[in-house]
């Protein structure tokens, strides 16, 4: 489908728009527990916290892509959502699916290498399940 934007975005800008980096701020809440405990300045805690934030940002962006892919037809009919990267045709659905799968996999792999046992992976999976059920 041709883009509904007056000037089509390039693939990179469309992708960046679709993964919604402005929403990543919410994942900063992961900082609260280690900061409140006074442990955030410890190198290992800082590293684990940073990796957890990156993993959640990757998974959240993956889920935004999946949601946009599942809602593509409805979004195309919506006055505002029709400007989203996938609905407008600026981002290929195939590229969006590949990116969603890769980002989700990287999120879980990052946590798998860093955290033992897999408690945080379970929470990440729960987050994905809840978000997908909403979609």
N, C-alpha and C positions, 0 to 999 in steps of 0.2 A: 504494500500500500504506500502511496506517496505521502510524504510528510505534510501535516496540516500546518506546520510552522511556516511563516513567511520565508524565513531563511533556515534551511535544514542545518542541524548541528552535524558536525563530523562524528564519526564513530566514537572517538575518545570522549568528547564532551557529552554525547548522548549516554554513554556507559556511565560516566561520572555522575550525571544527573540521575540515572536509574538506580544507582546504588545508595543514593541519599546520604552522603557523608554528614550533612547537617544533623541527622538523627543520631549520629554516633555519640554525641554529648551525653545521651542517656546512659551509655555504657560506662561513663565515668563514675557512676554510682558504685562500681566495683571497688573504687578507691576508699570508700567510706569505712569499711571494717578494718583494714590494715592501718588506715590513718587514725581512726578512733582508738585503736589499741596501742598506738605509738610505735608500731613495728614497721611502718612504711619506709623508714630510712635504712632499714637493713637491706643489704644488697640482694640476698636471695628472695626476700619478700617483694622488693621493688621489681625484680625480674619476673617473678611469678605473676604479680599483679599486672604488669605491662603485657605479658603474653596472654593473660586471661582477657584483658580489654581488647587486644587485637583479635583474638579468637571470636569474641562476641560481636565485634564490628563486622568481621568477615561473614559470620553466620547471619547477622541481621540483614546485611546487604544481599546475601543469597536469598533470604526469605522475601525481601522486597521485590527482587526479580521474579521469584516464583509467583508471588501474589499478582504482579502486573501481567505475567504471562497467563495466569488463570482468568484474569478479569479483562483480557485484551478487548474483547468485543464490546462489553459494557463500557469500558473506558473510552473507546472510540466514539461512543454516542454521548458521552458526558462533556459539557462545555469546558470544564477545566482539565479533567483527567485525560482528555483527548490530546493534550499537549505533552503528556508523559512520553518518554523516549520510545518505548515499545509500541504503544498505541498509535503514536504519530508516524511510525515507520522509520524513525531515525536510528533505531537499534534493532538489528535482526533478532527475531525470536530464537533462532538457532544459536547465535552468539550468546544471547541472554541465558539460555538453558545450560550451555557449556560453562559459562562463567558462574552460574549459580551452583552447579555441581562441584566445580573446582574449588570455589570459595568455601563451601560447606565442608568439603573433604579436608582442605588445609586447616580449617578451624579445629576440626576433631583431631587431626594428626598433630597439630601444635600442642594441644592439651594432652594427648596421649603420650607424647615424648616427655612432657614436663611434669605431669602430675601422676603420681601413683599413691594410692589406688585411684580408680577412675571416677571419683565423686563429682568433680567438676564437669567431666564429660556427660555424666548422667543429667546434671542440671542443664547443661547446654542442649542435650537431647530433649529434655522436658520442655524447654523454651521453644525448640523447633516444633515439637508436636503440638503445643498449644497454639503457636502462631499459624501453623499449617491448618489446624482445625478451624481457625477463624477465617482463613482464606477460602 
